[in-house]
Amino acid sequence: MSSSDDFRRTVRSGVRVGRPTVVVHATRSTEDPSVQVGFVVSKAIGNAVARNRVKRRLRHLTAERLDGVPAGTNLVVRALPDAAVTPHALASDLDRAWARAIDRVSS
């Protein structure tokens, strides 16, 4: 996902599932059959090194989960400040939020 309009549309009109380290927004698109994922890692996370570390972890974790995502799904993964402080919780929080968001947007 690259345009701010795609991010805005997904965040505003999709479902939202939050956990202590991440928030996952998801929506379905009937126009585009591809799965798109975008990341939001703000300065509240920390300096550039911390933000990039969190982004790399999120990219790695989401790449493993893309197989189970229905076609036409758009996802925005927003990191919260605890993502940099408690990286060990990031994977489990993303698992739960990701599964719940996919379940809610599919039904």
C-alpha positions as CSV (number, residue, x, y, z in Angstrom):
1,M,0.0,0.0,0.0
2,S,1.6,3.3,-1.0
3,S,-0.9,6.1,-1.3
4,S,-2.3,8.1,1.6
5,D,-5.8,7.6,0.2
6,D,-5.5,3.9,0.5
7,F,-4.3,4.2,4.1
8,R,-7.1,6.7,4.9
9,R,-9.8,4.5,3.3
10,T,-8.6,1.4,5.2
11,V,-8.3,3.1,8.5
12,R,-11.6,5.0,8.3
13,S,-13.9,2.5,6.7
14,G,-12.5,-0.8,7.8
15,V,-12.6,-2.9,11.0
16,R,-10.2,-2.1,13.8
17,V,-8.6,-4.5,16.2
18,G,-6.3,-3.3,18.9
19,R,-3.7,-4.9,21.1
20,P,-1.1,-3.4,23.5
21,T,1.6,-3.2,20.8
22,V,-0.3,-3.0,17.5
23,V,-3.6,-2.0,15.9
24,V,-4.7,-3.7,12.7
25,H,-7.2,-2.1,10.4
26,A,-8.7,-4.2,7.6
27,T,-11.1,-3.7,4.8
28,R,-12.2,-5.6,1.6
29,S,-11.9,-4.2,-1.9
30,T,-14.0,-5.5,-4.7
31,E,-12.0,-3.5,-7.3
32,D,-8.5,-4.9,-6.7
33,P,-8.1,-8.6,-6.0
34,S,-4.6,-8.2,-4.6
35,V,-3.7,-8.2,-0.9
36,Q,-2.1,-4.9,0.3
37,V,-0.5,-4.2,3.6
38,G,0.7,-0.9,4.9
39,F,2.6,0.1,8.0
40,V,2.3,3.1,10.3
41,V,5.2,3.6,12.7
42,S,5.1,7.1,14.2
43,K,7.7,9.1,16.0
44,A,6.0,8.1,19.3
45,I,7.9,4.8,18.9
46,G,11.2,6.4,19.3
47,N,14.2,7.5,17.2
48,A,14.8,6.4,13.6
49,V,16.7,3.3,14.6
50,A,13.8,2.1,16.9
51,R,11.2,2.9,14.2
52,N,13.1,1.1,11.5
53,R,13.6,-1.9,13.8
54,V,9.9,-2.1,14.5
55,K,9.1,-1.8,10.8
56,R,11.4,-4.6,9.9
57,R,9.9,-6.9,12.5
58,L,6.4,-6.1,11.4
59,R,7.3,-6.7,7.7
60,H,8.8,-10.1,8.6
61,L,5.9,-11.1,10.8
62,T,3.2,-10.1,8.2
63,A,5.0,-11.8,5.3
64,E,4.5,-15.1,7.2
65,R,0.7,-14.4,7.5
66,L,-0.2,-13.4,4.0
67,D,-1.1,-16.9,2.8
68,G,-4.3,-16.9,4.8
69,V,-5.6,-13.5,3.8
70,P,-8.6,-13.5,1.4
71,A,-8.1,-11.8,-2.0
72,G,-8.9,-8.1,-2.1
73,T,-8.1,-7.4,1.5
74,N,-6.3,-4.2,2.5
75,L,-4.6,-4.1,5.9
76,V,-2.9,-1.3,7.8
77,V,-0.7,-2.3,10.8
78,R,-0.1,0.6,13.2
79,A,2.6,0.1,15.8
80,L,2.0,1.6,19.3
81,P,4.8,2.9,21.5
82,D,5.0,-0.4,23.5
83,A,6.1,-2.2,20.3
84,A,9.6,-0.8,20.8
85,V,9.7,-1.5,24.5
86,T,8.3,-5.0,24.5
87,P,9.3,-6.6,21.2
88,H,8.7,-10.1,22.5
89,A,5.0,-9.3,22.7
90,L,4.8,-8.0,19.2
91,A,4.4,-11.4,17.5
92,S,1.7,-12.6,19.7
93,D,-0.2,-9.3,19.6
94,L,0.0,-9.2,15.8
95,D,-1.2,-12.8,15.6
96,R,-4.3,-12.1,17.7
97,A,-5.1,-8.8,16.1
98,W,-4.4,-10.1,12.5
99,A,-6.6,-13.2,13.0
100,R,-9.5,-11.2,14.5
101,A,-9.3,-8.4,11.8
102,I,-9.4,-11.0,9.0
103,D,-12.2,-12.9,10.7
104,R,-14.3,-9.7,11.1
105,V,-13.7,-8.4,7.6
106,S,-14.4,-11.8,6.0
107,S,-17.8,-12.1,7.6
